[in-house]
Amino acid sequence: MSGGVDSTVAAMLALRGGFDCAGAIMKLHPYGSAAEADARYAAARLGLPFHVFDFSDSFKTCVIDRFVRAYREGRTPNPCVECNKYIKFGCLLEKAGELGKNFIITGHYAQIEQNASGRFLLKKGIDPSKDQSYVLYGLTQDQLARVIFPLGGLTKEQVRESAYESGLIEPGRRESQDICFIPGGDYAGYIEKYTGKPAVKGRFIDTDGKELGENRGIIYYTVGQRRGLGLSTQNPVYVLEIRPEDDTVVVGANDLLYSQTLIIKDINLIPADRLDSPIKAYVKIRYNQPGQPASVRQTGDDTIRIDFDKPQRAIAKGQAAVIYDGEAVIGGGTIV
């Protein structure tokens, strides 16, 4: 629980469904005190016992350290995917079991169904503006079997109305947000402070290898970036490639950002353990992007090749590529 609209309504619906519930919040870093107070208040209004679980050590290891390492290696990480996989649906599920609770219930906008063979399927939430299936692709069959998403079949407006009509949350109350461990969003500054090491400055070069100036350090840049480069060029330039081996950032024209093929590893497949033959599917390479038609082929035990029908802009190493068959998530992995 966060104390916001989504998790509070999810708890209310669980109680109405006859579940024996307890509320909980995860302490992940020093910035969660306001959310903890809100969550405790919401649980009290619902008559739920309330728990605070300190997962800060696991969060540091599984999310923050991976995040920092990715940026220092020239990749653009997705910490929400890691947090969902290892913390929310890892550590929290383990704690639930210790308390004798069979399931965890969250305010995510996604749906879980079980097919005729007993396999659990992950599907999009019906509200396309709120669907969170992209960051949940890493959930395993064991995790999906013990998770309930009461909001997946509702729109955000329906959830708001339910919250206000119940009197649990007043109109105009803040929206629940994922609590970022980097207040203000200054990723590079956070990494420098966290590691105690300033970023190593390097070169900007163009695609011909011509040096254009000095960069601030590769942690300050991501593929597709235009703003904040500090370069004076005749035409606009964008980050095309980041080379951690010599702290070089390659820049060039926008049309050079497009590519048609990517490889993912650390894959998780949901309807089946393996793709036995190539399939046609829709693939998202960032959270808010519509799925793009592509051919998908498993090339190894932990690798999948994706060939898009049309070139895609700014495919970034470290981000997630998630594969869909209509509304159902086939799986996904990390772009390498």
Secondary structure, 3 states (H helix, E strand, C coil): CCCCHHHHHHHHHHHHCCCCCCEEEEECCCCCHHHHHHHHHHHHHHCCCEEEEECHHHHHHHHHHHHHHHHHCCCCCCHHHHHHHHHHHHHHHHHHHHCCCCCEECCCCEEEEECCCCCEEEEECCCCCCCCHHHHCCCCHHHHCCEECCCCCCCHHHHHHHHHHHCCCCCCCCCCCCCCCCHHHCHHHHHHHHHCCCCCCEEEECCCCCEEEEECCHHHCCCCCCCCCCCCCCCCCEEEEEECCCCEEEEECHHHHEEEEEEEEEEEECCCCCCCCCEEEEEECCCCCCCEEEEEEEEECCEEEEEEEEEEECCCCCCEEEEEECCEEEEEEEEC
